[in-house]
Amino acid sequence: MLRVAVVGSGPSGVFTAQALVQQESVPGVTVDVLDRLPCPYGLVRYGVAPDHEKIKSLQNTLRTSLEHPAITFLGNVPVGEGPGEVAPARLRELYHAVVYCVGAASARRMGIPGEDLPGSFSATDFVSWYSAHPDSPPDAFALPARSAVVIGVGNVAVDVARVLARGADELAATDVPHAALSALAESRVTDIHMVGRRGPAQAKFTTKELRELGSLSGVRALVRAEEAALDPAWEDGSALPGIVRRNLDVLRGWAAAGDPPPGPPDGRGRRIHVRFFLRPVAVLGDSAVRAVRFERTVPDGAGGVRGTGQFEDIEAQLVLRSVGYRGVPIAGLPFDAAGGTVPHAAGRVLRDGAPSPGEYVAGWIKRGPTGVIGTNRPCAKETVQSLLADAPSLLARRPADDPRAALRTAGVAPVEWPGWLGIEAAESELGRSLGRRTVKIPDWEGLLGAAGCVRG
């Protein structure tokens, strides 16, 4: 019987486990899906915005896989070589094979002066906060700002701009943690600037998410036509892919609506300014953020941009950078610092250029932070095919008899599926006590207590 550990319970990890137990070439495969957190689903739980319930419903698909009789979920199992962690070398002793599906956990930095001033954060920090990630302090964002700058024009940037602009009464119907909901209800933000260094044809958002910004109650989306027109595709994008043409149509509609009246918007009204061809060069302020300085850019004719030496300061008391994700190294595994990935060949981990027996990768830690959720399926399939091809040599070694007993002996207290069901029940009860639907528990102690476990 082939015993496999999959490290990571997000889409790539669950798709890997599913592919392993559904294949027929190697009978009797069992899979333990390990996660550092006591909760499954990865970025579907802790990265998808709370008001995107259709995407979050993917949890139901992942749940079906994790309830397969040959798959066991083991949360609260940190992997690494630090205190209280399970070393990759130890996992290789416990399993025939280990597949790492740990994603890309850190946010890229801009590398500009003032980036670490109080009030400047990664968008990842903000997403973790409103998604109740237990590593994020519930009071991380007080939101006293009037003006916020979101640097980036991808779907994560759209998500954080939308959550800042959306009324707290609308978010109350989601699972957003109560502390975050209270902070958003008291937010004084009136203007949100979403800024990209290139043009509208190069923006990475999808049309559905972009349109949402223009349909929010009490919110006006604004585009400066003269700025967007620096992009040659602004006037005629007929040769571009369909998604880009649709994006341009939405943006042209906002530009045609004209400029807003001067001064702050009336009542609780908010404005989202979608800006292009501005490259951040500094976050300004002394003890806290007060503005972001941008350099005007123009197309360089080769798909990039060049600076013009002209600068613009945009007032801000809150800065959220959304310039991409990056994989982080796992102690005990090789790591390509330049690409932020584990070196591999068709999913087989490479040590000193040669495949490391029984070690594999899938998902973002394998290919980098690219693609959508569905991209993880073919990525997982490729890795599983490599693992199954190696099965005869993997089965020649007999691992330890009981991985769970070994984990407990090492001081790790795994949260199994009944513990996760306890968390779900506690979150439902928390929502009822607050007069809401299900509300996420935002801290380690609360999650582990609900699971019947104590944090080591």
C-alpha positions as CSV (number, residue, x, y, z in Angstrom):
1,M,0.0,0.0,0.0
2,L,1.5,3.4,-1.1
3,R,1.4,5.9,1.8
4,V,1.6,9.5,0.7
5,A,1.7,12.8,2.6
6,V,0.5,15.9,0.9
7,V,1.6,19.1,2.7
8,G,-1.0,21.8,2.2
9,S,-4.8,21.5,2.1
10,G,-5.5,24.3,-0.4
11,P,-6.7,23.5,-4.0
12,S,-3.4,22.2,-5.2
13,G,-3.0,19.9,-2.2
14,V,-6.6,18.6,-2.4
15,F,-6.4,18.1,-6.2
16,T,-3.2,16.2,-5.7
17,A,-4.8,13.9,-3.0
18,Q,-7.8,13.4,-5.2
19,A,-5.8,12.5,-8.2
20,L,-3.8,9.9,-6.2
21,V,-6.9,8.1,-4.8
22,Q,-8.8,8.2,-8.0
23,Q,-6.1,6.7,-10.2
24,E,-6.2,2.9,-10.9
25,S,-2.6,2.1,-11.8
26,V,-1.4,1.7,-8.2
27,P,-4.1,0.2,-6.0
28,G,-4.5,1.0,-2.3
29,V,-3.0,4.5,-2.2
30,T,-3.7,6.3,1.1
31,V,-3.1,10.0,1.6
32,D,-2.6,12.1,4.7
33,V,-3.2,15.8,3.9
34,L,-1.1,17.9,6.4
35,D,-1.6,21.6,7.1
36,R,0.0,24.0,9.4
37,L,-3.4,25.5,10.2
38,P,-6.2,23.6,12.0
39,C,-8.5,24.5,9.1
40,P,-8.5,23.1,5.6
41,Y,-8.9,24.8,2.2
42,G,-5.9,27.2,2.1
43,L,-6.5,30.3,0.1
44,V,-10.1,29.4,-0.6
45,R,-10.8,30.0,3.1
46,Y,-8.1,32.6,3.8
47,G,-7.7,34.4,0.4
48,V,-11.0,34.6,-1.4
49,A,-12.9,37.8,-0.4
50,P,-15.9,37.1,2.0
51,D,-18.4,38.6,-0.4
52,H,-17.4,36.3,-3.3
53,E,-19.5,33.4,-2.1
54,K,-19.6,31.6,-5.4
55,I,-15.9,31.2,-5.4
56,K,-15.8,30.3,-1.7
57,S,-18.4,27.6,-2.5
58,L,-15.4,25.6,-4.0
59,Q,-14.9,24.6,-0.4
60,N,-17.8,22.1,-0.9
61,T,-15.8,20.4,-3.7
62,L,-12.7,20.3,-1.7
63,R,-14.6,19.0,1.3
64,T,-15.9,16.0,-0.8
65,S,-12.4,15.0,-1.6
66,L,-11.1,15.4,2.0
67,E,-14.0,13.1,3.2
68,H,-12.8,10.3,0.8
69,P,-12.2,7.2,2.9
70,A,-8.6,7.0,1.7
71,I,-7.8,10.6,2.6
72,T,-7.1,11.8,6.1
73,F,-6.9,15.5,7.0
74,L,-4.3,16.4,9.7
75,G,-4.3,20.1,10.6
76,N,-2.0,21.8,13.1
77,V,1.0,20.0,11.7
78,P,3.8,22.6,10.9
79,V,6.5,21.3,8.6
80,G,10.1,22.6,8.9
81,E,13.2,22.3,11.0
82,G,12.3,24.7,13.9
83,P,11.0,23.9,17.4
84,G,7.7,22.0,17.3
85,E,7.9,21.4,13.5
86,V,8.1,18.1,11.6
87,A,11.2,18.0,9.4
88,P,11.0,17.0,5.8
89,A,13.5,14.2,6.5
90,R,11.2,12.8,9.2
91,L,8.2,12.9,6.8
92,R,10.3,10.8,4.4
93,E,10.7,8.2,7.1
94,L,7.0,8.1,7.8
95,Y,5.7,8.0,4.2
96,H,6.7,6.5,0.9
97,A,6.3,9.9,-0.7
98,V,5.7,13.5,0.3
99,V,4.2,16.1,-2.0
100,Y,4.6,19.8,-1.0
101,C,1.7,22.0,-2.0
102,V,2.5,25.0,0.2
103,G,1.7,27.8,-2.2
104,A,3.4,31.2,-2.2
105,A,2.9,32.6,1.3
106,S,4.7,36.0,1.2
107,A,4.0,39.2,-0.6
108,R,6.5,40.8,-3.0
109,R,8.0,44.1,-1.9
110,M,8.3,47.3,-3.9
111,G,11.8,48.1,-2.6
112,I,11.1,51.9,-2.3
113,P,11.8,54.3,0.5
114,G,9.1,54.5,3.2
115,E,7.6,51.1,2.4
116,D,7.7,50.1,6.0
117,L,6.1,53.3,7.5
118,P,3.2,52.7,9.8
119,G,0.1,52.6,7.6
120,S,1.9,50.8,4.8
121,F,1.0,47.1,4.4
122,S,0.9,44.4,1.9
123,A,-2.5,43.6,0.5
124,T,-1.9,40.1,1.7
125,D,-1.9,41.4,5.3
126,F,-5.2,43.1,4.7
127,V,-6.7,40.0,3.1
128,S,-5.5,37.9,6.0
129,W,-7.2,40.3,8.4
130,Y,-10.6,40.4,6.8
131,S,-10.4,36.6,6.2
132,A,-9.7,35.9,9.9
133,H,-6.3,34.2,9.4
134,P,-5.1,33.2,12.9
135,D,-1.7,34.8,12.3
136,S,-3.3,38.2,11.7
137,P,-4.1,40.2,14.8
138,P,-7.9,41.0,14.9
139,D,-7.1,44.6,15.6
140,A,-4.4,45.0,12.8
141,F,-6.4,47.6,10.9
142,A,-8.2,50.5,12.6
143,L,-8.9,52.3,9.3
144,P,-8.7,55.9,10.4
145,A,-7.7,56.9,6.9
146,R,-9.6,59.1,4.6
147,S,-7.6,58.2,1.5
148,A,-6.2,54.8,0.7
149,V,-3.8,53.9,-2.1
150,V,-3.8,50.3,-3.5
151,I,-0.7,49.7,-5.6
152,G,-1.5,47.1,-8.3
153,V,-4.3,46.4,-10.8
154,G,-4.9,42.7,-10.4
155,N,-7.8,40.9,-8.9
156,V,-6.3,41.0,-5.3
157,A,-6.1,44.8,-5.7
158,V,-9.7,44.9,-6.9
159,D,-10.7,42.7,-3.9
160,V,-9.2,45.0,-1.3
161,A,-10.5,48.1,-3.0
162,R,-14.0,46.6,-3.0
163,V,-13.9,45.6,0.6
164,L,-12.7,49.1,1.6
165,A,-15.5,50.7,-0.4
166,R,-18.4,48.3,0.4
167,G,-20.7,49.1,3.2
168,A,-20.3,47.1,6.4
169,D,-24.0,46.3,6.4
170,E,-23.5,44.4,3.2
171,L,-20.5,42.5,4.6
172,A,-22.4,41.6,7.7
173,A,-24.1,38.8,5.7
174,T,-20.7,37.2,5.1
175,D,-18.3,35.3,7.4
176,V,-16.0,38.3,7.9
177,P,-14.7,38.3,11.5
178,H,-16.6,40.5,13.8
179,A,-13.6,42.8,14.8
180,A,-12.9,43.4,11.1
181,L,-16.6,44.1,10.4
182,S,-16.7,46.7,13.3
183,A,-13.5,48.4,12.0
184,L,-15.0,48.6,8.4
185,A,-18.2,50.0,9.8
186,E,-16.3,52.8,11.5
187,S,-14.0,53.4,8.5
188,R,-13.7,57.0,7.3
189,V,-12.2,56.1,3.9
190,T,-13.8,58.2,1.1
191,D,-11.3,57.8,-1.7
192,I,-9.5,54.7,-2.8
193,H,-6.8,55.0,-5.5
194,M,-6.0,51.8,-7.4
195,V,-2.8,52.5,-9.3
196,G,-0.9,50.6,-12.0
197,R,2.5,51.3,-13.5
198,R,1.3,50.3,-17.0
199,G,-1.8,50.8,-19.0
200,P,-5.4,49.5,-19.0
201,A,-4.6,46.8,-21.6
202,Q,-1.9,45.3,-19.3
203,A,-4.0,45.2,-16.1
204,K,-4.6,41.7,-14.7
205,F,-8.1,42.0,-13.3
206,T,-10.9,40.0,-14.8
207,T,-14.0,41.8,-16.2
208,K,-16.5,40.4,-13.7
209,E,-14.5,41.6,-10.7
210,L,-13.8,45.0,-12.4
211,R,-17.5,45.6,-13.2
212,E,-18.3,45.0,-9.5
213,L,-16.5,48.1,-8.5
214,G,-18.9,50.2,-10.6
215,S,-22.0,48.5,-9.2
216,L,-21.3,49.0,-5.5
217,S,-24.0,51.0,-3.6
218,G,-22.9,54.6,-3.0
219,V,-19.6,54.1,-4.8
220,R,-18.4,55.9,-8.0
221,A,-15.6,54.4,-10.1
222,L,-13.5,56.9,-11.9
223,V,-11.0,56.8,-14.8
224,R,-9.0,59.7,-16.3
225,A,-9.5,59.4,-20.1
226,E,-6.4,61.4,-20.9
227,E,-4.3,59.1,-18.7
228,A,-5.7,55.8,-20.0
229,A,-5.3,57.1,-23.6
230,L,-1.5,56.9,-23.2
231,D,-2.1,53.2,-23.9
232,P,-2.3,52.7,-27.7
233,A,-5.0,50.1,-27.2
234,W,-7.3,52.6,-25.5
235,E,-8.9,53.9,-28.8
236,D,-8.8,50.5,-30.6
237,G,-8.4,47.3,-28.8
238,S,-10.0,45.1,-31.5
239,A,-6.9,43.0,-31.9
240,L,-6.6,42.2,-28.2
241,P,-7.9,39.1,-26.3
242,G,-11.6,39.2,-25.4
243,I,-11.0,39.7,-21.7
244,V,-8.9,42.8,-22.4
245,R,-11.4,44.2,-24.8
246,R,-14.2,43.8,-22.2
247,N,-12.1,45.4,-19.5
248,L,-11.4,48.4,-21.8
249,D,-15.1,48.7,-22.5
250,V,-15.8,49.0,-18.7
251,L,-13.1,51.5,-18.2
252,R,-14.1,53.6,-21.1
253,G,-17.6,53.8,-19.7
254,W,-16.3,55.1,-16.4
255,A,-14.1,57.6,-18.1
256,A,-17.0,58.9,-20.2
257,A,-18.9,59.7,-17.0
258,G,-16.6,62.6,-16.4
259,D,-14.9,63.9,-13.3
260,P,-16.6,64.0,-9.9
261,P,-17.6,67.3,-8.2
262,P,-14.8,68.8,-6.1
263,G,-14.6,68.0,-2.4
264,P,-15.5,64.9,-0.4
265,P,-18.4,62.8,-1.6
266,D,-21.7,63.3,0.1
267,G,-22.8,61.1,3.1
268,R,-21.2,57.7,3.1
269,G,-20.4,57.9,-0.6
270,R,-17.0,56.7,-1.7
271,R,-14.9,57.0,-4.9
272,I,-12.6,54.5,-6.5
273,H,-10.0,56.1,-8.7
274,V,-8.5,53.7,-11.2
275,R,-5.1,55.2,-12.3
276,F,-2.6,54.1,-14.9
277,F,1.0,54.8,-16.0
278,L,2.1,55.7,-12.5
279,R,5.1,54.0,-10.9
280,P,5.6,54.2,-7.1
281,V,9.0,55.7,-6.1
282,A,8.5,56.5,-2.4
283,V,6.0,56.3,0.4
284,L,6.1,59.7,2.1
285,G,5.7,60.5,5.8
286,D,7.6,60.9,9.1
287,S,5.9,58.8,11.8
288,A,3.1,57.5,9.5
289,V,2.1,57.4,5.8
290,R,0.9,60.7,4.4
291,A,1.2,60.2,0.7
292,V,2.7,58.1,-2.1
293,R,5.0,59.6,-4.7
294,F,4.6,58.2,-8.3
295,E,6.5,58.8,-11.4
296,R,4.5,59.2,-14.6
297,T,5.4,56.4,-17.1
298,V,4.8,56.0,-20.8
299,P,4.9,52.9,-23.1
300,D,8.4,52.1,-24.2
301,G,7.3,50.3,-27.4
302,A,8.5,46.9,-26.2
303,G,5.6,46.0,-23.9
304,G,7.1,47.8,-20.9
305,V,7.2,51.4,-19.6
306,R,9.8,54.1,-19.1
307,G,9.9,56.9,-16.6
308,T,9.3,60.5,-17.7
309,G,10.8,62.4,-14.8
310,Q,7.4,63.8,-13.9
311,F,6.0,63.1,-10.4
312,E,2.7,63.1,-8.6
313,D,1.9,62.7,-4.9
314,I,-1.3,61.0,-4.0
315,E,-2.5,61.7,-0.4
316,A,-2.9,58.5,1.6
317,Q,-3.0,57.4,5.2
318,L,-3.3,53.8,4.2
319,V,-1.1,52.1,1.5
320,L,-1.8,48.5,0.4
321,R,0.7,47.0,-2.0
322,S,-0.6,44.3,-4.3
323,V,2.3,43.5,-6.5
324,G,2.3,39.8,-6.4
325,Y,3.1,36.8,-4.2
326,R,6.3,34.9,-3.6
327,G,7.1,31.4,-2.4
328,V,9.1,31.1,0.9
329,P,11.7,28.4,1.6
330,I,10.9,25.3,3.7
331,A,13.8,24.4,6.0
332,G,15.1,21.0,4.8
333,L,14.0,21.5,1.1
334,P,16.0,23.0,-1.7
335,F,14.8,26.4,-2.8
336,D,15.4,28.6,-5.9
337,A,15.6,32.1,-4.4
338,A,15.4,33.8,-7.7
339,G,12.1,32.2,-8.7
340,G,10.6,31.7,-5.3
341,T,10.1,28.0,-6.0
342,V,11.4,24.5,-5.2
343,P,13.5,23.2,-8.1
344,H,11.9,20.3,-9.8
345,A,11.5,18.2,-12.9
346,A,7.9,17.4,-13.7
347,G,7.1,17.7,-10.0
348,R,10.1,15.7,-8.8
349,V,12.1,17.7,-6.3
350,L,15.7,18.2,-7.4
351,R,18.6,18.2,-5.0
352,D,21.9,19.2,-6.6
353,G,20.2,18.7,-10.0
354,A,19.1,15.1,-9.4
355,P,15.6,13.9,-8.4
356,S,15.3,13.4,-4.7
357,P,13.5,10.0,-4.1
358,G,10.0,10.4,-2.7
359,E,9.9,14.2,-2.7
360,Y,7.5,16.1,-5.0
361,V,5.9,19.6,-5.4
362,A,2.7,20.9,-6.9
363,G,0.9,24.3,-7.1
364,W,2.6,27.7,-6.7
365,I,5.6,26.4,-4.9
366,K,6.2,24.3,-8.0
367,R,5.4,26.8,-10.8
368,G,5.3,30.2,-9.1
369,P,2.1,32.3,-8.4
370,T,0.5,32.0,-11.7
371,G,-2.9,30.9,-13.0
372,V,-6.3,30.6,-11.4
373,I,-7.6,27.9,-9.0
374,G,-8.4,25.5,-11.9
375,T,-4.8,25.8,-13.1
376,N,-3.8,23.6,-10.1
377,R,-5.6,20.5,-11.5
378,P,-3.2,19.9,-14.5
379,C,-0.3,20.9,-12.3
380,A,-1.3,18.3,-9.7
381,K,-1.9,15.7,-12.4
382,E,1.6,16.1,-13.8
383,T,3.1,15.6,-10.3
384,V,0.9,12.6,-9.5
385,Q,1.9,11.0,-12.8
386,S,5.6,11.3,-11.9
387,L,4.9,9.9,-8.4
388,L,3.0,6.9,-9.8
389,A,5.8,6.2,-12.3
390,D,8.2,6.1,-9.3
391,A,5.9,3.9,-7.3
392,P,7.8,0.6,-7.7
393,S,11.0,2.1,-6.3
394,L,9.1,4.0,-3.6
395,L,7.4,0.8,-2.4
396,A,10.7,-1.0,-2.0
397,R,11.1,0.9,1.3
398,R,8.9,0.3,4.3
399,P,8.0,3.5,6.2
400,A,7.2,3.7,9.9
401,D,3.9,2.0,10.9
402,D,1.8,4.9,12.2
403,P,2.5,8.4,11.1
404,R,-0.1,9.9,13.5
405,A,1.4,8.2,16.5
406,A,4.8,9.4,15.5
407,L,3.6,13.0,15.1
408,R,2.1,12.9,18.6
409,T,5.3,11.4,20.0
410,A,7.2,14.3,18.5
411,G,4.9,16.7,20.4
412,V,2.5,17.6,17.4
413,A,-1.2,17.4,18.2
414,P,-2.9,16.9,14.8
415,V,-6.5,18.3,14.3
416,E,-8.3,15.6,12.4
417,W,-11.6,15.9,10.5
418,P,-13.9,15.7,13.6
419,G,-11.8,18.6,15.1
420,W,-12.5,20.7,11.9
421,L,-16.2,19.9,12.2
422,G,-16.0,21.2,15.7
423,I,-14.6,24.5,14.4
424,E,-17.4,24.7,11.8
425,A,-20.0,24.2,14.5
426,A,-18.4,26.8,16.8
427,E,-18.3,29.3,13.9
428,S,-22.0,28.7,13.2
429,E,-22.8,29.3,16.9
430,L,-20.6,32.4,17.0
431,G,-22.6,33.8,14.1
432,R,-25.9,33.0,15.8
433,S,-24.8,34.7,19.0
434,L,-23.9,37.9,17.0
435,G,-27.2,37.9,15.0
436,R,-25.3,37.0,11.8
437,R,-24.7,33.9,9.7
438,T,-21.5,31.9,10.2
439,V,-18.7,34.1,11.5
440,K,-15.0,33.0,11.4
441,I,-13.0,32.5,14.6
442,P,-9.9,34.7,14.1
443,D,-7.4,33.4,16.6
444,W,-5.3,30.2,17.2
445,E,-6.7,29.7,20.7
446,G,-10.3,29.9,19.6
447,L,-9.8,27.6,16.6
448,L,-7.9,24.9,18.6
449,G,-10.3,25.1,21.5
450,A,-13.2,24.5,19.2
451,A,-11.3,21.6,17.7
452,G,-10.7,20.1,21.1
453,C,-6.9,20.7,20.9
454,V,-4.3,22.8,22.7
455,R,-1.6,24.7,20.8
456,G,1.9,23.4,21.5
